[in-house]
């Protein structure tokens, strides 16, 4: 799904700007309605868009690679590193990461990912994603996923000094959005509130400026049979039921904008927005990713035979380059071990399939294609060899 133009000629870069939200809290009621309209509709669209076949294909690759001896070696090394991290009480101020560069350096925040089983670690597969739709949790165990920018299913307090942490929104919860104005009113009348809708884009429909996938008008609308089956449960329900069951000053009306149950400030998605210094970073999830990354690089140096590591990067452009940078950085680390010369990065992108760092070019296979098509062709070859 693509979050495109919204209204008033404002787009993704406006509603994903943290300053737009923080300024709106105290100055502009309509902007708050637009902010919650945008993210409420995004949450609804993501939950009602069926992930394409590529997700299941990637999951089958993971399942196949987890049977190998090297998967067991990686898993044991990651477990060892993570246990040392816990024993040193560094899970929220981890030696694996430079906390000085994090947008929010609160070391006491709670997160659903902090409670994942210690014995359950990633092996020869890891998913590092900047997608905020949380679709990977329909297919992959949470221990194999790192949402580097957060996801729309996770929420936090907008008060930067509040220690309420990160919590998960229940699947039954939603923000009511008026489909005509695309605004979310602050309160709604029970059983009479505007319904959040998503119209469908036909696969063979001609796409133009006004008839293409965008917020409220998505491709692949349907039922997600395994909706978030692998996402950790929220460790704090934050009384979400109050949003739909308690009464406000007006009879039969209930709050529509989520609030923090700890300090009663407005809540916001735990997603890293542009210019965002209030985002609560998930140190627990990041520590797992860094333990895995370090383990793979170390084993490249130690095993008697060269480790063949393949990084598959799908749909990462040059507007937000986080994943492209991480891919090439990991590739460089592997090559520098002296034993990762066979490692490669498969970069699938219709516009920018080439290397960003020319030094890595000989280890990068660029495929100028859209993601699903390339994954299907790779899988066809993979399955027959």
Secondary structure by P-SEA (a helix, b strand, c coil): cccccccccccccccccaaaaaaaccccaaaaaaaaaaaaaaaaaaaaccccaaaaaaaaaaaaaaacaaaaaaaaaaaaaaaaaaaacccccccccccccccccccccccccccccccccccccccccccccccccccccccccccccccccbbbbccccccccbbbbcccbbbbbccccccccccccccccccbbbbbbbccccccccccccccccccccccccccccccccccccccccccccccccccccccbbbbcccccccccccccccccccccaaaaaaaaaaaaaaaaaaaaccccccbbbbbbccccccccaaaaaaaaaaaaaaaccccccbbbbcccccccccccccccccbbbbccccaaaaaaaaaaaaac
